[in-house]
Amino acid sequence: MHDTYTEITLPFASSPELLEQYTNAYGGLRTGMLMEHLDSLAGSIAYKHVLGPEVETLGKIQERGFYFVTASHIAFQRLDMLAPLLPVRDVRLSGQVIYTGSSSMEVAVKMEAMNTDQEPETVMLGRFSMVCRDARTQRARKINSLVISTPEERSLFNMGEAAKNRRRENLAQSLERVPPNKIEAADLHAYELKYGQEEADKEKLWMGDTRLEKTMLMFPQERNVHSKVFGGYLMRLAYELGFSNASLFTRSHVTFLSLDRISFARPVPIGCILRLTSQIIYSTPPEAGKGAVHVAVQAYVVDVSTGKEEMTNDFRFTWRRDDGKPASRRVVPRTYKEAMLWLEGKRALELGAKIRGRRDQNLA
């Protein structure tokens, strides 16, 4: 397992020129760009696992005979921001393979901020699921199994296996497949009665009215080794659109909490027109305290000749207000489909709160 460990350091503290490239409009770091690097790092680690730690370049995919894709459904289970990311400190990105199946693997990634004495503080944790394909047949290809050498590695392996099993369970319990449970149905009913009936409520927004979108042309400079648009670049575009929507909805600057999932349906070709759409699908009620919003961002490839669109990616993000105040505005579903999206957002926020709560308990 340790043979796949890889790290990259971004020396922001000692390189003003580098820091300038990553600085956002509020004086912090561009989180979307760092997430793009994590995606690239995970891909590199996947190839390193198959080719061996001594290989320094990938070469041509057809010559290698295989390639990796991000698993199609809920590929990136989640990525959580665990501490503030300050621009005056160096940032280390690292990761390694922690679990392998027959043709799939789990790659754990971490972002750390280095203190003045170069002691790391974990600020972000995430995990990618990768699948190996045969370059000729496009079918699943068997990969190397992991050699577990220490109790710590066994623990990581078990964590990766548990994540894979949870992903299967979540898929089976998806609201796209099964109806909401009794508690969820009751919560939705109570919310609709409390916030959905009053038409004159100025702080209420119908979910469909929160849509924000952008349309872009995909250039070859953003291609990956498969000559398709790099997934990390799409992640950054989705993050920035979602951030804008969350800020407009809360009327406040917001702090990133988590990337809750990504679904990859199909690759994005170079030269295509890409349409990104976002909408707020859940907001915490005013009585819940700190105002958080859950944002869905979908990417669509547009066929210019017919106008037909095909969805390529589905991203889910969570942000909350910087000032810690409750969200005064409320998003209300209008249709059954929107109601199911609202429940998905509620589930995501509850899971994120549990994860951050467990971490705070461990630190205490």
Beta strands, then each sheet from edge to edge (+ up, - down):
strand 1: 6-10
strand 2: 66-70
strand 3: 79-81
strand 4: 91-100
strand 5: 104-114
strand 6: 120-134
strand 7: 204-206
strand 8: 212-217
strand 9: 254-264
strand 10: 273-283
strand 11: 292-302
strand 12: 309-321
strand 13: 330-332
sheet 1: 1+ 4- 5+ 6- 2+
sheet 2: 1+ 4- 5+ 6- 3+ 9- 12+ 11- 10+ 8-
sheet 3: 7+ 13+
end
